[in-house]
Amino acid sequence: MEQISYAEMLSLWERGLKTGAIRRLPCLKKGLLSAALTYARMKGRILNRRLIEVIRGVADQIRNTIGRRIFSWGMERALNILRNARMMSIFPSLRKWVSHDPYIFWLGTDLLVKMRRWIWV
């Protein structure tokens, strides 16, 4: 059975306040998160499966930083490189490069620059 504890809810709320993600949330989601935090403080944990799914969705929005987006774009690009058999035969050391996190992050930032979607934070 999946559950969310008060400590998890509190750390999510504090992270959202620190990064400003709580401020960017719609009023309904912000209120839901606040009510869930209060409920978790009173009961100790949240057990309702549907409420947990909604909270996980809001948590993904709070945790979605520019670094995570860059890393996910880099990971998509790395997987496309690994799927290309011809490129792997030409550059055999590419498989080793793609296994390192800094290279994946570089692939994501390079993609942003090429798409002219760079966001200065």
N, C-alpha and C positions, 0 to 999 in steps of 0.2 A: 504494500500500500504506500503510495507516494504521499509525502507530507512536506510542509514548509514550516520551519520553526520560527520563533520570534527573532532569534539571533540572525537568521538569514534575511528576514524581512527588514530588520533594523540596519544591517550592513548594506542592503540594497538601497534603502532610503537615504542613508548617509552618503553613499557613493553618488547617488543622483543629485543630492544637494551640492556636493563638492564639485561635480563636473558641470552643473547647471542643467542636467538632463530633465530633472523634475520640472523646472521652469518651462521647458519646451514641450512638455506633455500636454495633451488636451485636458480640459477641466474634468471631464468624466473619468479619465484614466487616473489622473492625479487624486481625485476624490476616492476612487476605488482602492488605490494603493494605500492611501491614508487610513481608510476604514479597515482594510485588511491588516494593516499594521496594528491598529488599536485592538482589533479582534484577536490577533495573535498574541498581543501583550496580555489580554485578559485570559485566554484559554491556553496559551503556551504553544500552540501549533495550529495549522490549518490542514484539514483533511479532505475537504470538498474537492473532488476531482475537477469539476468545471471551473471553480475559482482558481485552482492551482494553474490550470491551462492559461487563464487570462493573465494571472500574475507572471507566469513565465514569458508570455508575449510582451508584457510591459517591461520585464527585466531585460529582455533582448534589446528593446529600444533604448533602455538606459545604458546598457553595456556597449552599444554600438558606437564606437569611437572611430575617428578617422584612421587610426592605426589598424583597427580590426578590419575596416573596409579595404584598406590598402593590402593587408595580408590576404584577405579572401580573393581579391582580384589577382594578386600574384600567384596564389594557389591555383586558380582557374587556368592562368596562363602556363604555369608549370605542368599541369596535367595535360594541357594541349601539346606542349613540347614533348612530353613523355609518350604520348600517343602517336607522334609523328615518327615512324620507323626510319624513314630516310634521313631525317636530321640526326637521329640517334646513331645511325651507322657512320655518318660523316664526323660527328663530334662525340666520341665515346665517353669523354670525361664530363659531358653534360649531365649524365645521370648522377654523378657525385655532387655537382654543383646544386642541382635541384633539391637535393636532400638537406641543404643548409638553410636555416631560417633567414639569415640576412640576404641571401640571394633571392629568396621568394619575396621578401619585402622590397628589394630593389626592382624585381619584375613588376610589382604592383605600382610603385612610384613611377617607373618608366612608362607604364601604360597610361597613368594619369597625365603625364607630361605630353605624351603623344596625342592623347584625346583632347588636350587643352582643357581638362577638367580639374586642374590643380586648385585646391582650396587652401588658402593660407589661414592657419588657425593661430 
